[in-house]
């Protein structure tokens, strides 16, 4: 029988600039967060420009950050907007802060290790898709993966202490 964290298919580890090592695991929460940010699993896989003409550093922070979610890892902070049809969208980038000290993941990634981060993400993400039931998960970006996006039902901001009382609305 497989234990909980084994199901999350740890595919690779990266070393941050402060010397700590982070294992990338893509849970359903992490994949749903990336889908909300990019629109689909295919768009997630195409987020990093490989032509040299577009963005690579910003997207890798988003992709690696989602793999760092979980106990003892990083917590996502983002703005979510809901349109008149009830569709929820994440606007802007997601900031990933370490739970223990609040350090921003973007400050802990070294620009000279971009290739290492991309390789680690591709390995871990492909293993996660296989573990989640997509046995023919792509090993490289750009391949079509059929999936159903559950969307977000709530934000993942830190919870408010139970002593919090909202201000009266005046009505």
C-alpha positions as CSV (number, residue, x, y, z in Angstrom):
1,X,0.0,0.0,0.0
2,X,1.2,3.5,-0.8
3,X,1.5,6.1,1.9
4,X,0.2,9.7,1.5
5,X,3.3,11.6,0.4
6,X,4.3,8.8,-1.9
7,X,1.1,9.5,-3.9
8,X,2.2,13.0,-4.5
9,X,5.0,11.7,-6.7
10,X,8.1,13.5,-5.6
11,X,10.0,13.7,-8.8
12,X,13.0,15.9,-8.0
13,X,14.6,18.2,-5.5
14,X,16.1,21.6,-5.9
15,X,18.6,23.5,-3.6
16,X,17.7,27.0,-2.7
17,X,20.3,29.8,-2.3
18,X,20.1,29.6,1.5
19,X,21.3,25.9,1.3
20,X,17.9,24.3,2.0
21,X,16.6,21.5,-0.2
22,X,13.0,21.4,-1.4
23,X,11.4,18.3,-2.9
24,X,8.9,19.1,-5.6
25,X,5.5,17.4,-5.2
26,X,2.4,18.3,-7.3
27,X,-0.7,17.4,-5.4
28,X,-4.2,18.1,-6.7
29,X,-4.2,21.4,-4.8
30,X,-0.9,22.4,-6.6
31,X,-2.2,21.4,-10.0
32,X,-5.5,23.2,-9.5
33,X,-3.7,26.3,-8.4
34,X,-1.6,26.2,-11.6
35,X,-4.7,25.6,-13.7
36,X,-6.4,28.6,-12.1
37,X,-3.3,30.7,-12.8
38,X,-2.7,29.5,-16.4
39,X,-6.1,28.2,-17.5
40,X,-5.3,24.6,-18.2
41,X,-2.7,21.8,-17.8
42,X,-1.6,22.3,-21.4
43,X,-1.1,26.1,-20.7
44,X,0.9,25.2,-17.6
45,X,3.1,22.9,-19.6
46,X,3.7,25.7,-22.2
47,X,4.2,28.5,-19.6
48,X,8.0,28.5,-20.0
49,X,9.1,30.0,-23.3
50,X,11.7,27.8,-24.9
51,X,12.5,30.0,-27.9
52,X,14.3,32.7,-25.9
53,X,11.8,35.3,-27.1
54,X,9.5,35.3,-24.0
55,X,9.4,34.9,-20.3
56,X,11.1,32.0,-18.5
57,X,12.1,33.2,-15.0
58,X,8.7,34.4,-13.9
59,X,6.9,31.3,-14.9
60,X,9.5,29.0,-13.3
61,X,8.9,30.7,-10.0
62,X,5.2,29.9,-10.4
63,X,5.7,26.3,-11.5
64,X,8.3,25.5,-8.8
65,X,6.4,27.3,-6.1
66,X,3.3,25.1,-6.7
67,X,5.5,22.0,-6.2
68,X,6.7,23.4,-2.9
69,X,3.2,23.6,-1.3
70,X,2.4,21.5,1.8
71,X,3.4,20.9,5.4
72,X,6.7,22.6,6.2
73,X,6.9,24.1,2.7
74,X,5.6,27.2,1.1
75,X,2.2,28.9,1.2
76,X,0.7,30.6,-1.9
77,X,-0.5,34.2,-1.7
78,X,-2.6,35.6,-4.5
79,X,-5.5,37.8,-5.6
80,X,-8.6,36.0,-6.9
81,X,-11.3,37.8,-8.7
82,X,-14.8,36.6,-9.6
83,X,-16.6,37.9,-12.6
84,X,-20.4,38.4,-13.0
85,X,-20.7,34.8,-14.3
86,X,-19.1,33.4,-11.1
87,X,-15.9,32.5,-12.8
88,X,-12.9,32.8,-10.5
89,X,-9.5,33.8,-11.9
90,X,-6.1,34.5,-10.3
91,X,-4.8,37.8,-11.3
92,X,-1.1,38.5,-11.4
93,X,1.6,36.2,-10.1
94,X,1.3,34.0,-7.1
95,X,3.8,34.8,-4.3
96,X,5.1,31.7,-2.5
97,X,6.3,32.3,1.1
98,X,8.0,29.8,3.3
99,X,5.8,28.9,6.3
100,X,8.6,28.9,8.8
101,X,10.2,32.3,8.2
102,X,8.1,34.0,5.5
103,X,11.0,34.0,3.0
104,X,9.8,34.6,-0.6
105,X,10.6,31.7,-2.9
106,X,11.6,34.0,-5.7
107,X,14.4,35.4,-3.6
108,X,15.7,31.9,-2.9
109,X,16.0,30.8,-6.5
110,X,19.3,31.5,-8.3
111,X,18.9,32.8,-11.9
112,X,22.0,30.7,-13.0
113,X,20.1,27.5,-12.1
114,X,17.2,28.0,-14.4
115,X,18.0,24.8,-16.4
116,X,18.1,22.8,-13.2
117,X,14.7,24.2,-12.1
118,X,13.1,23.5,-15.4
119,X,14.4,19.9,-15.4
120,X,13.2,19.3,-11.9
121,X,9.8,20.8,-12.6
122,X,9.3,18.7,-15.8
123,X,10.3,15.5,-14.0
124,X,8.1,16.1,-10.9
125,X,5.1,17.3,-12.9
126,X,5.2,14.4,-15.3
127,X,5.4,11.9,-12.4
128,X,2.5,13.7,-10.7
129,X,0.3,13.4,-13.7
130,X,1.1,9.7,-14.0
131,X,0.3,9.2,-10.3
132,X,-3.0,11.1,-10.6
133,X,-4.2,8.6,-13.2
134,X,-2.8,9.9,-16.5
135,X,-0.6,6.9,-17.2
136,X,0.4,8.4,-20.6
137,X,1.5,11.7,-19.0
138,X,3.8,13.7,-21.3
139,X,7.5,13.8,-20.4
140,X,8.0,17.2,-22.2
141,X,5.9,20.3,-22.5
142,X,3.4,20.9,-25.3
143,X,1.7,17.6,-25.3
144,X,-2.1,17.4,-24.8
145,X,-3.3,16.1,-21.5
146,X,-7.0,15.6,-21.0
147,X,-8.1,16.7,-17.6
148,X,-11.0,18.2,-15.8
149,X,-10.4,21.4,-13.9
150,X,-12.3,21.6,-10.7
151,X,-11.6,25.3,-10.3
152,X,-11.0,26.9,-6.9
153,X,-13.6,26.9,-4.2
154,X,-11.7,29.2,-1.9
155,X,-8.5,31.1,-1.5
156,X,-5.5,29.6,0.3
157,X,-4.6,32.7,2.3
158,X,-3.6,32.1,6.0
159,X,-6.6,31.7,8.2
160,X,-7.9,34.4,10.6
161,X,-7.6,33.7,14.3
162,X,-10.9,32.7,15.9
163,X,-11.0,35.9,18.0
164,X,-11.5,37.9,14.8
165,X,-14.8,39.8,14.6
166,X,-15.6,41.7,11.4
167,X,-16.4,45.4,11.6
168,X,-20.1,46.2,11.5
169,X,-21.2,47.2,8.0
170,X,-23.4,50.1,9.3
171,X,-26.6,48.8,8.0
